[in-house]
Amino acid sequence: MSRESRLPPRKFIDTPEEALARKHARELKDAQVRGVPSIDEMRHAIRRVSRDLPAITQVPRYGHLDAAAFRARAAQGLPFLITGVVDRWPLCRLTPGQLREQYGDVPVRARVGDYIANAFAADRPMRDMTMREYLDISLAGADDLPPYVGNLELRELNSMCHWPGYFQKMGPPRFWLGPVRTMTPLHCDYDDNVFAQIWGTKRIHLAPPHHDEFLYPKEANAILFGSPFDPEAPDYDRYPLARQANCVEVIVDPGDMLFVPAGWYHQVRALTFSLSSNRWARGVPLALT
């Protein structure tokens, strides 16, 4: 097996002491990478700044932006869509059949079972298979909740994605592949995020960082918080504070790029068979600059 096609090792559950030590070590490293005194301070600053943001009812759409124009808009701390970037990528011209034919032997790791309920659990069920096997399963449409290849590095596809230099430092591209109904429940990442829709259409719900006080968040790690509230099927009896959350919906079509500012909660659902990719910034969030 080539070096490029290796999957990362599976995560195992630590003892409480090991988990705490690992958490502290990760937070220290994350702060150093981002150039901030601490991740906790960064989170509080993001929520504090977001309280001054205007409430939005829709996500604005812009044409191609150069790096300076992108950073100026991103510094405002609000999400927006960009066109004229992703649709030029060679990967957009690749069909699912060609992906199966040319990259069928590439190993992938799919989320299986009720991965929505266990989205942020360290021991959520996963299954390793080839790209060919995954596409055959997912396109068959037999499962009530189809498996989902989510947040996975697929280095074989990187050369077909031409990411603009919007951030001084970015993490590696992550890919999200799955049929209709695959989804990632409501959560926030405390890094700026650019999300590229390559095939298919997705619906994304967004809520500002300071509305975490209405969303019953739970920490998965220092820069990732999940919420049990589902804006697509709101249960206000169980989560009454969520009535006060300002959730805005946006449809992301093929060729769109969505900027999700650090700390913004988002829920992502595939409306059709979809391939997406995203990259997180590794620096001080632009809204804090």
C-alpha positions in Angstrom: 0.0 0.0 0.0 1.4 3.4 -0.9 2.2 6.0 1.7 -0.5 8.3 0.3 -3.2 5.8 0.6 -2.7 4.9 4.3 -5.6 5.6 6.7 -4.8 7.2 10.1 -4.7 4.9 13.0 -8.0 4.4 14.8 -8.5 6.2 18.1 -8.7 4.3 21.3 -10.3 5.3 24.6 -7.8 6.6 27.2 -8.1 6.2 31.0 -9.4 9.4 32.6 -5.8 10.4 33.6 -4.5 9.8 30.1 -7.4 11.7 28.5 -6.8 14.7 30.7 -3.1 14.7 30.0 -3.8 14.3 26.2 -6.3 17.2 26.4 -3.9 19.6 28.0 -1.1 18.7 25.6 -3.4 19.1 22.6 -4.7 22.5 23.8 -1.1 23.7 24.3 -0.1 22.6 20.9 -3.3 24.1 19.3 -2.6 27.4 20.9 1.0 27.4 19.7 0.0 26.6 16.2 -2.5 29.4 16.1 -0.3 31.9 17.8 -2.7 32.7 20.7 -2.0 32.6 24.5 -4.6 29.9 25.0 -7.5 28.3 23.2 -9.8 29.1 26.0 -9.0 32.8 25.7 -9.5 32.6 21.9 -12.9 31.0 22.3 -14.1 33.7 24.8 -12.8 36.5 22.5 -14.7 35.0 19.5 -18.0 34.9 21.5 -17.4 38.4 22.9 -16.8 39.9 19.4 -19.8 38.1 17.9 -22.2 39.9 20.3 -21.7 43.0 18.2 -22.5 41.3 14.9 -25.8 42.2 13.2 -28.4 39.5 13.0 -28.6 38.1 9.5 -31.5 36.5 7.6 -29.5 35.2 4.6 -26.0 34.5 3.6 -24.6 36.9 1.0 -23.1 35.7 -2.2 -20.1 37.3 -3.9 -18.1 36.6 -7.1 -14.4 35.8 -7.1 -12.5 37.5 -4.3 -8.8 38.0 -4.2 -7.0 37.3 -0.9 -7.2 40.9 0.3 -10.9 41.3 -0.4 -11.6 37.9 1.2 -9.8 38.8 4.4 -11.5 42.2 4.6 -15.0 40.5 4.4 -14.0 37.7 6.7 -12.8 40.2 9.3 -16.4 41.3 9.6 -17.1 37.9 11.3 -20.1 36.9 9.1 -20.5 33.9 6.8 -20.6 34.4 3.0 -20.6 32.4 -0.2 -18.1 32.8 -3.0 -18.6 31.8 -6.7 -16.1 31.5 -9.5 -13.4 29.6 -7.6 -14.4 25.9 -7.1 -16.1 25.4 -10.5 -12.6 25.8 -12.1 -11.2 22.8 -10.2 -10.4 19.7 -12.2 -12.1 17.6 -9.5 -15.4 19.2 -10.4 -15.2 17.5 -13.8 -14.6 14.1 -12.4 -17.8 11.9 -12.2 -18.6 9.4 -9.5 -18.0 6.7 -12.1 -14.6 8.0 -12.9 -13.8 8.3 -9.2 -14.7 4.7 -8.8 -12.6 3.6 -11.8 -9.5 5.7 -11.2 -9.4 5.7 -7.4 -11.3 2.6 -6.5 -8.4 1.1 -4.6 -7.9 4.1 -2.3 -8.8 3.1 1.3 -11.5 5.2 3.0 -13.0 5.2 6.5 -16.7 5.5 6.7 -19.0 6.5 9.6 -21.5 3.8 10.0 -24.4 3.0 12.3 -26.1 5.9 14.0 -23.2 8.2 13.5 -25.4 11.3 13.8 -26.2 10.5 17.5 -22.5 9.7 18.1 -21.1 12.4 15.9 -18.6 13.7 18.5 -17.9 10.6 20.4 -14.3 9.3 20.3 -15.5 5.7 19.9 -18.1 6.3 17.2 -18.4 3.2 14.9 -16.3 3.3 11.7 -15.6 0.9 8.9 -12.6 0.7 6.7 -13.1 -0.2 3.0 -12.0 0.8 -0.4 -13.4 3.8 -2.4 -14.9 1.2 -4.8 -16.7 -0.6 -2.0 -17.9 2.6 -0.4 -19.4 4.0 -3.7 -21.1 0.7 -4.4 -22.7 0.7 -1.0 -23.7 4.4 -0.9 -25.1 4.5 -4.5 -27.2 1.4 -3.9 -29.3 3.4 -1.4 -30.2 0.4 0.7 -29.4 1.7 4.2 -31.8 3.9 6.2 -28.8 6.0 7.2 -26.1 5.5 4.6 -22.5 5.4 5.6 -20.6 8.6 5.4 -17.0 9.3 4.4 -16.5 12.5 6.5 -13.5 14.6 7.5 -11.0 12.4 5.7 -7.8 13.3 4.0 -7.7 11.9 0.5 -4.3 13.0 -0.8 -4.9 11.4 -4.2 -7.5 14.1 -4.9 -5.5 17.1 -3.6 -3.9 18.0 -7.0 -7.3 18.5 -8.5 -8.3 21.2 -6.0 -6.7 24.7 -6.4 -7.3 26.4 -3.1 -6.9 30.2 -3.0 -4.4 31.6 -0.5 -7.0 33.2 1.7 -5.2 32.2 5.0 -1.5 32.5 5.8 -1.6 29.0 7.1 -4.2 26.2 6.5 -4.7 22.6 7.6 -4.8 19.9 4.9 -7.9 19.5 2.7 -10.5 17.2 4.3 -13.1 15.5 2.1 -16.8 14.7 2.7 -18.4 12.1 0.4 -21.8 10.6 0.7 -25.3 10.2 -0.7 -28.5 12.1 0.2 -29.4 12.1 3.9 -25.8 12.0 5.1 -25.2 14.8 7.5 -23.1 16.4 10.2 -25.2 17.6 13.2 -24.9 21.1 14.7 -21.5 22.0 16.0 -18.9 24.7 15.9 -15.1 24.7 15.2 -13.1 27.5 16.6 -11.1 28.0 13.4 -12.0 29.9 10.3 -13.2 27.5 7.6 -13.6 27.5 3.8 -16.0 24.8 2.6 -16.0 23.9 -1.1 -19.0 22.1 -2.7 -17.7 20.0 -5.6 -20.6 17.7 -6.5 -24.2 17.9 -5.4 -26.1 20.2 -3.1 -26.1 20.6 0.7 -28.2 22.5 3.1 -26.4 24.3 5.9 -27.9 25.9 9.0 -25.7 28.5 10.8 -25.9 30.3 14.1 -23.5 32.9 15.6 -20.9 32.0 18.3 -22.5 33.8 21.2 -25.8 31.9 20.7 -24.1 28.9 22.2 -25.9 29.9 25.3 -29.1 28.8 23.6 -27.8 25.6 22.0 -26.8 23.4 24.9 -23.2 22.8 23.7 -20.9 20.0 24.8 -17.2 20.0 24.4 -15.7 17.4 22.1 -12.3 19.0 22.3 -11.0 22.6 22.9 -11.8 23.7 19.3 -14.9 21.6 18.6 -18.3 21.8 20.4 -21.4 19.8 19.5 -25.0 20.7 20.1 -27.9 18.2 20.5 -30.4 20.8 19.0 -31.5 20.0 15.5 -32.6 23.2 13.6 -34.2 21.0 10.9 -36.5 19.4 13.4 -36.5 21.7 16.4 -37.6 20.2 19.7 -38.4 23.3 21.8 -39.9 21.3 24.6 -36.6 19.6 25.2 -34.4 22.6 24.3 -36.5 25.7 25.0 -33.6 28.2 24.9 -33.1 27.3 21.3 -36.1 29.5 20.4 -33.7 32.4 20.9 -31.0 31.2 18.6 -30.8 33.0 15.3 -30.4 30.1 12.8 -30.0 31.0 9.1 -30.3 28.5 6.3 -28.1 28.5 3.1 -28.1 26.1 0.1 -24.6 25.4 -1.1 -24.6 24.3 -4.8 -21.9 22.8 -6.9 -19.1 25.3 -7.4 -19.9 27.3 -4.3 -17.4 28.1 -1.6 -18.8 28.9 1.9 -16.8 30.8 4.5 -17.8 29.8 8.0 -16.1 32.1 10.6 -14.6 30.5 13.7 -17.1 29.7 16.4 -20.2 29.7 14.1 -22.4 26.7 14.7 -23.3 24.8 11.5 -25.3 21.7 10.6 -24.7 20.2 7.1 -27.0 17.9 5.2 -26.6 16.4 1.8 -29.7 16.9 -0.4 -28.1 14.9 -3.2 -25.1 12.6 -3.7 -22.3 15.0 -2.7 -18.6 15.5 -2.6 -17.3 18.5 -0.6 -13.9 19.5 0.7 -12.9 22.0 3.4 -9.8 23.5 5.0 -9.5 25.1 8.4 -7.2 28.1 9.0 -4.4 27.6 11.5 -4.1 31.1 12.9 -5.8 33.9 14.8 -9.4 34.0 13.5 -9.9 36.9 11.1 -12.8 38.4 13.2 -10.3 39.0 16.0 -7.9 40.9 13.8 
